[in-house]
Amino acid sequence: MTAQERRKQLLVDKPTQLHFIRLLAFIVLAAMIAFMIVTWSHHGGPVNKPIQLIVALLLATIMILIGVVYVGLRFSNKIVGPIYAFGRNLKFVQQGNYAGDLHLRHGDEFQNLAGVFNLTVEALRQRIHDDLDFLEKLASELDRLDAANPQQAKDAIALLIQEQRSLKERCITKP
């Protein structure tokens, strides 16, 4: 792993990660309290019989497992669902379909990323709209020039091609 690949922060999505940690901490705390209640409920003190301790440990372990499975399924659903939606919408964009916005369910993770995604797609829609307007104006201007002066039309086309290449360089070249 290179230095560039390593994360500098432990919490990269602080709200999501802290939410998950709180849920797991709650499960462990609840299991510990249940364990203490079971072990101390008999005779008002610590367990004197090994079987009571084993039963208490078994109950606490079962509580932790049930809680972790439940939280894992619920939380992973709030992550996997949005990832699926992002993938589906990225395929639409790849196919040239910029019409739809990405909508996540209430309570799903990555809401902020969905907003950035929607703003990006909107910017693409606007650029395409501007390009189509430009091409329409260009076509009518070339028709006008070609009828009046064919050489002037050729010069205009050459200038437009040069401008288009310059714009392409600025928009596509990686920083």
N, C-alpha and C positions, 0 to 999 in steps of 0.2 A: 504494500500500500504506500503510495507516494504521499508526500507532505500535502499536496493539493487535494488528495482524496480524503484526508482525515478531517473530521469535523472539529471546529474550534469550540463549539458549544455542545453541552450535554443536552440541553433542552432546545431543540430546533423548532418545535411547535408547542410552546409552553402551555397554552390552555388545554390542548388535547392530552399531552403527556401528564400534566398535573391531575387532570380529571381521572385518567386511568390509574394513577398511583393512589389517589384518594379512595377509589373504589376497592382496590386490592387491600389497602390498609384497613378499611372498614371491615372487610371480610375477616382478616386475620384478627383484628381487635374483637369482633363479635365471637369468633371461635375461642379466643383466649378467655373471654368473660364466661362463655358457656362452660368451658373446661373448669374454671375456678368455681363456678356455681355447683357443678356436679361433684367436684372433689371435696368441697367444703360443706356441702349441704348435709352430709351424714355426720352427726355428732358435733357439728359446729366447729370442726377443726380439720387438720390434714387427714388424708386417707391412711388408714392403718392396714387395709386389706389390699393386696396386689390386684385382685380382680376388679375392685372399684376403680383403681387407677387405670387399668387396661380399658375398661368400659368408657371412662371419661376421655381417655386419649383417642379411642376409636370414634366416639361421638364428635370430638373436636376435629379430627381428621376428616370425617365425613362432611361436617359443616364446611370446612375449608374447601374440600373438593367440589361440593355442590356450588358453593359461592363462586369459586374460580371458574368453573365451567359456565355458570350462568353469566357472569360478568364478561368472560372471554367471548361467549357467543354474542351477547348484546353489543359489546364494544366493537368486536370485529365486524359485525354487521354495519355499524355506523362508519366503519372505515372501508370495508370491501365494497359496499353499495356505491359510495361516491367514486371509488377507483373504477368500478365498472362503468358508471355514468361518464366519467372523464374519457375512458377508452372509447366508448360508443360515440361520444361527441367529437373526439379527435378523428375518428374514422370519417364522420360526416365532413369535417373540415378538409381532410385529405382528399375526399372525393369532390371538393369544390362546393359543398352545400354549407353556406354560411347563414342560412335562414333562422335556425333555431338557437335558443339560448340554453345553457346548462342550468337545470333546476334540481337542487338537492332537497331531500325531505327535511322538515324541521327537526333539529336535534342531530343531524348528520354532521360529521367532522368535515373539515376542509371548506367551510362556507366562504372564508376569505379567498381561498384559491379559486373557487368557482366564480367569485366576483371578478377576479383578475382575468380569468379565462374568458368570461363574457365581454369584458372591456376589450380584450385583444381581438376577439371575433368581430366585435362592433367596429374596431379600427380597420380590420380587413375588409368588412362590408363597405365602409366609407371609401377606402382606397379603390376598391373595385368600381364603385359607383362613380368616383372621380375619373378613373381611367376610361370608363365607358363614355362618359360625357366628353372627355377630351378626344377620344377616337371619333365620336360622332361629329364634333366640330372640325376635326382634322379632315375627315372624309369630305365634308361639304366645302371646306376651303380648298382642298386639292382639286375637287371637281371644278371650282370656279377658276383657279389658277391654270389648270390644264387647258381649259377652253380659251383663256386669254393669252397665255404665254407658256408653252411647254417647257422651255429652259428654266424659267422661274419656278415652275412646279418641281422640276428635278432638283434644283438647288434647295428648295424648301424641304423636300423629302430627305436630302442628304443632311441638312441641319437638324431635322427632327430625329433622324437615326443617331446622330452624334449625341444629342441631348438625352435620348433614351438610354444609350450606353452609359453615359455619365451617371444618370439617375440609378441605373441598375447597379453600377459599381458601388454607389453610396448606400444603397438599400440592402444589398446581398452580401457584401464583403464583411467578414467577421471582424470585430474590433480587436 
